[in-house]
Amino acid sequence: MFVVKVPGVNGFGKTAGFRGAGDILIDSLKEIHGNEKGSLIDVKMIDFEEIHLDNTNLEITQKLIYENALEIFDEKPKTIFLGGDHFATFSLVRAFFEHCKRGEKDFCLILFDSGPDCREEKSGEKGIYPSNKNWLRYLIEAGFPSENIFLAGIRNYSPSELAFLKKNRIKFLGVNAFLENLEDSCDILMEFAKDKETYISIDLSVIDPAFAPGVSEISPGGLTSREFIYLVQRLNLIRKIRAVDIVELNSDTDFNKMTSKLGAKILSEFL
């Protein structure tokens, strides 16, 4: 398994504490001896790498993430990326998109988040850089096909974001619809990903803050940790998962390492 730390952040100055999240997740992973499918976890046997970033120049940051990720997709069958905030996913998915286009492969993006990250606010010089709250809007505007996206678990969005989702015909399941029948919801996502190269992006805020308080966007009413672990176990059966990212862990606001331990458990289920 190939695990890559991507400490990219651009959260309107509010997510600088996310840069060390990859190391924190790996430290928490050391306390897990095996996942629930019975596979032993030996951190020494995992291939860890890092895309080294300082985030002072967002143009360079985006370029480094994109170029390194494209090389990884060309060489590795499956990779787990550890953020950083959700800003990093913009360049990771752009690289995934380019890799799939080159190989003429069918592909999809499955997102878990408390919100759709399609805000209209701009950030950075001349407003040309995505943030962790509008990166999906930027991704679609950059040409990623909206019909290849499925957004799950959202519960906090503005009228303009909802209008953007509907205008672009993005498939989504709000948290209520998702929880009406968790098993059926899993089936829907797995059918969406069938026979496609699949990228799964996990913003830990999709989980209720009672279980994951160390995130950038506190939004009550999310999935329980048990529900999400079940979901991960089901989705890990998707045959063509090429990448997973786990983002938005903020150890500065975590409580008793609850979020980092949960993030590490989620990571372990994909190993």
C-alpha positions as CSV (number, residue, x, y, z in Angstrom):
1,M,0.0,0.0,0.0
2,F,1.2,3.5,-0.9
3,V,0.3,6.3,1.5
4,V,1.2,9.9,0.7
5,K,1.1,12.9,3.0
6,V,-0.2,16.1,1.3
7,P,-0.1,19.0,3.7
8,G,-1.8,21.5,1.3
9,V,-4.0,24.1,2.9
10,N,-5.9,27.1,1.8
11,G,-8.8,27.6,4.2
12,F,-9.1,31.4,4.3
13,G,-6.3,31.4,6.9
14,K,-8.2,29.1,9.3
15,T,-6.7,25.7,8.5
16,A,-2.9,26.2,9.0
17,G,-3.1,23.6,11.8
18,F,-4.0,20.9,9.3
19,R,-0.5,20.8,7.8
20,G,0.7,18.1,10.3
21,A,-2.4,16.0,10.1
22,G,-0.7,13.3,8.0
23,D,1.9,12.7,10.7
24,I,-0.8,12.6,13.4
25,L,-2.8,10.0,11.5
26,I,0.2,7.8,11.0
27,D,1.1,8.1,14.7
28,S,-2.5,7.0,15.6
29,L,-2.3,4.2,13.1
30,K,0.7,2.8,15.1
31,E,-1.8,2.0,17.9
32,I,-4.0,-0.1,15.6
33,H,-2.7,-3.7,15.3
34,G,-5.3,-4.9,12.8
35,N,-8.4,-3.8,10.9
36,E,-11.9,-5.3,11.2
37,K,-11.5,-7.6,8.2
38,G,-8.7,-9.3,10.1
39,S,-5.6,-7.9,8.3
40,L,-2.7,-7.1,10.5
41,I,-1.4,-3.5,10.4
42,D,2.4,-3.1,10.5
43,V,3.2,0.5,9.9
44,K,6.8,-0.4,9.1
45,M,5.6,-2.4,6.1
46,I,3.7,0.6,4.6
47,D,5.3,2.7,2.0
48,F,5.0,6.3,3.2
49,E,5.9,9.4,1.1
50,E,5.2,13.1,1.3
51,I,4.6,15.9,-1.2
52,H,6.6,18.6,0.4
53,L,4.8,21.9,0.5
54,D,5.1,25.2,2.3
55,N,1.8,26.7,1.1
56,T,3.3,30.2,0.8
57,N,2.8,30.3,-2.9
58,L,-0.5,28.6,-3.9
59,E,0.4,28.4,-7.6
60,I,3.5,26.4,-6.8
61,T,1.6,24.3,-4.2
62,Q,-1.1,23.4,-6.7
63,K,1.6,22.5,-9.3
64,L,3.6,20.3,-7.0
65,I,0.5,18.4,-5.9
66,Y,-0.8,17.9,-9.4
67,E,2.6,16.8,-10.9
68,N,3.4,14.5,-8.1
69,A,-0.1,13.0,-8.0
70,L,-0.1,12.5,-11.8
71,E,3.2,10.5,-11.5
72,I,1.7,8.5,-8.7
73,F,-1.4,7.6,-10.7
74,D,0.8,6.5,-13.6
75,E,2.9,4.2,-11.4
76,K,0.8,3.0,-8.4
77,P,-2.3,0.8,-8.5
78,K,-3.8,2.3,-5.3
79,T,-2.9,5.3,-3.2
80,I,-4.2,6.9,0.0
81,F,-3.5,10.6,0.4
82,L,-3.5,12.2,3.8
83,G,-4.3,16.0,3.9
84,G,-4.2,18.9,4.7
85,D,-7.5,20.4,4.1
86,H,-9.9,19.8,1.2
87,F,-8.1,22.4,-0.9
88,A,-5.5,19.7,-1.7
89,T,-8.1,17.5,-3.3
90,F,-8.6,19.9,-6.1
91,S,-5.1,19.2,-7.6
92,L,-5.2,15.5,-6.7
93,V,-8.5,15.0,-8.6
94,R,-7.3,17.0,-11.5
95,A,-4.3,14.7,-11.8
96,F,-6.6,11.7,-11.5
97,F,-8.8,13.1,-14.2
98,E,-5.8,13.6,-16.5
99,H,-4.6,10.1,-15.9
100,C,-7.9,8.6,-16.7
101,K,-8.3,10.7,-19.9
102,R,-4.9,9.6,-21.1
103,G,-5.8,6.0,-20.6
104,E,-9.3,6.4,-22.0
105,K,-10.7,5.0,-18.7
106,D,-14.1,5.5,-17.3
107,F,-13.9,7.2,-13.9
108,C,-15.8,8.6,-11.0
109,L,-15.4,10.8,-7.9
110,I,-17.3,9.9,-4.6
111,L,-17.2,12.7,-2.0
112,F,-18.1,12.5,1.7
113,D,-18.5,15.9,3.4
114,S,-20.8,17.9,5.6
115,G,-21.1,20.5,2.9
116,P,-20.7,20.6,-0.9
117,D,-17.7,22.9,-1.0
118,C,-19.2,25.0,-3.8
119,R,-19.2,28.4,-2.2
120,E,-18.8,31.5,-4.3
121,E,-16.2,33.2,-2.2
122,K,-12.9,33.6,-3.9
123,S,-9.5,33.4,-2.2
124,G,-5.9,34.0,-3.2
125,E,-4.4,36.5,-5.6
126,K,-7.1,37.7,-8.1
127,G,-9.3,35.0,-6.8
128,I,-7.7,32.3,-9.0
129,Y,-7.1,29.7,-6.3
130,P,-9.6,27.3,-4.8
131,S,-10.0,27.0,-1.0
132,N,-11.3,24.1,1.1
133,K,-14.8,25.6,0.8
134,N,-15.1,26.1,-2.9
135,W,-12.7,23.6,-4.5
136,L,-15.4,21.5,-6.0
137,R,-16.9,24.5,-7.8
138,Y,-13.4,25.2,-9.2
139,L,-12.9,21.6,-10.2
140,I,-16.1,21.6,-12.2
141,E,-15.3,25.0,-13.8
142,A,-11.9,23.5,-14.7
143,G,-13.6,20.9,-16.8
144,F,-14.2,17.8,-14.5
145,P,-17.5,16.3,-15.7
146,S,-20.2,16.8,-13.1
147,E,-22.0,13.7,-14.1
148,N,-19.0,11.7,-12.8
149,I,-19.4,13.1,-9.2
150,F,-21.5,11.7,-6.3
151,L,-21.7,13.7,-3.1
152,A,-22.8,12.0,0.0
153,G,-23.7,12.9,3.6
154,I,-24.1,16.7,3.1
155,R,-26.2,18.6,5.6
156,N,-24.9,22.2,5.6
157,Y,-25.2,24.2,2.4
158,S,-26.3,27.6,1.2
159,P,-29.1,28.2,-1.3
160,S,-26.5,29.2,-3.9
161,E,-24.6,25.9,-3.4
162,L,-27.8,23.9,-3.7
163,A,-28.6,25.8,-6.9
164,F,-25.1,25.0,-8.2
165,L,-25.5,21.3,-7.5
166,K,-28.8,21.2,-9.3
167,K,-27.6,23.4,-12.3
168,N,-24.7,21.0,-12.8
169,R,-26.8,17.9,-12.2
170,I,-24.4,16.6,-9.5
171,K,-25.7,13.5,-7.9
172,F,-26.0,13.9,-4.1
173,L,-27.6,12.3,-1.1
174,G,-28.2,14.5,1.9
175,V,-27.6,13.0,5.3
176,N,-31.4,12.2,5.9
177,A,-31.8,10.4,2.6
178,F,-28.5,8.6,3.2
179,L,-29.5,7.3,6.6
180,E,-33.1,6.2,5.6
181,N,-31.5,3.0,4.5
182,L,-27.7,2.9,5.0
183,E,-27.4,-0.4,3.2
184,D,-29.3,0.8,0.1
185,S,-27.3,4.0,0.1
186,C,-24.1,2.0,0.0
187,D,-25.6,0.0,-2.9
188,I,-26.3,3.2,-4.8
189,L,-22.7,4.4,-4.4
190,M,-21.3,1.0,-5.4
191,E,-23.5,0.8,-8.5
192,F,-22.3,4.3,-9.4
193,A,-18.7,3.2,-9.2
194,K,-19.2,-0.1,-10.9
195,D,-16.5,-0.8,-13.5
196,K,-15.1,2.8,-13.1
197,E,-11.7,4.0,-11.9
198,T,-12.7,5.4,-8.5
199,Y,-11.5,8.3,-6.4
200,I,-13.0,8.5,-2.8
201,S,-12.5,11.8,-0.9
202,I,-13.4,11.8,2.8
203,D,-13.8,15.1,4.7
204,L,-14.0,14.0,8.3
205,S,-16.7,16.6,8.9
206,V,-19.1,14.2,7.3
207,I,-19.0,12.4,10.7
208,D,-20.9,14.0,13.6
209,P,-18.7,16.2,15.8
210,A,-19.7,14.1,18.8
211,F,-17.3,11.5,17.2
212,A,-15.0,13.8,15.2
213,P,-14.7,17.2,16.8
214,G,-11.3,18.0,15.3
215,V,-12.4,19.4,11.9
216,S,-12.6,22.8,10.3
217,E,-16.4,22.9,10.0
218,I,-18.4,21.8,13.0
219,S,-21.8,20.7,11.8
220,P,-24.1,18.7,14.1
221,G,-26.2,15.9,12.8
222,G,-23.7,13.8,10.9
223,L,-23.1,10.1,10.6
224,T,-21.9,8.2,13.6
225,S,-18.5,6.7,13.6
226,R,-19.9,3.2,13.4
227,E,-22.1,4.1,10.4
228,F,-19.2,5.5,8.6
229,I,-16.9,2.6,9.3
230,Y,-19.6,0.3,8.0
231,L,-19.8,2.5,4.9
232,V,-16.0,2.3,4.4
233,Q,-16.0,-1.4,4.7
234,R,-18.7,-1.7,2.0
235,L,-17.0,0.8,-0.3
236,N,-13.7,-0.9,0.0
237,L,-15.2,-3.8,-2.0
238,I,-15.3,-1.5,-5.1
239,R,-13.0,-3.3,-7.5
240,K,-11.3,-0.3,-9.1
241,I,-10.5,2.1,-6.2
242,R,-7.5,4.0,-7.4
243,A,-7.3,6.6,-4.6
244,V,-8.7,7.7,-1.3
245,D,-8.0,10.9,0.5
246,I,-8.7,11.7,4.2
247,V,-8.7,15.4,4.9
248,E,-9.7,18.2,7.3
249,L,-8.2,16.7,10.5
250,N,-7.3,19.6,12.9
251,S,-5.5,18.3,16.0
252,D,-5.6,21.8,17.5
253,T,-9.3,21.4,18.1
254,D,-9.5,17.7,18.6
255,F,-10.6,16.2,21.9
256,N,-8.8,13.3,23.5
257,K,-7.5,12.5,19.9
258,M,-10.9,11.3,19.0
259,T,-10.8,12.5,15.4
260,S,-7.2,11.4,14.8
261,K,-7.9,7.9,16.1
262,L,-11.1,7.7,14.0
263,G,-9.2,8.9,11.0
264,A,-6.5,6.3,11.6
265,K,-9.2,3.6,11.9
266,I,-10.8,4.6,8.6
267,L,-7.3,4.5,7.1
268,S,-6.7,1.0,8.5
269,E,-9.9,-0.3,6.9
270,F,-8.6,0.7,3.4
271,L,-5.2,-1.1,4.0
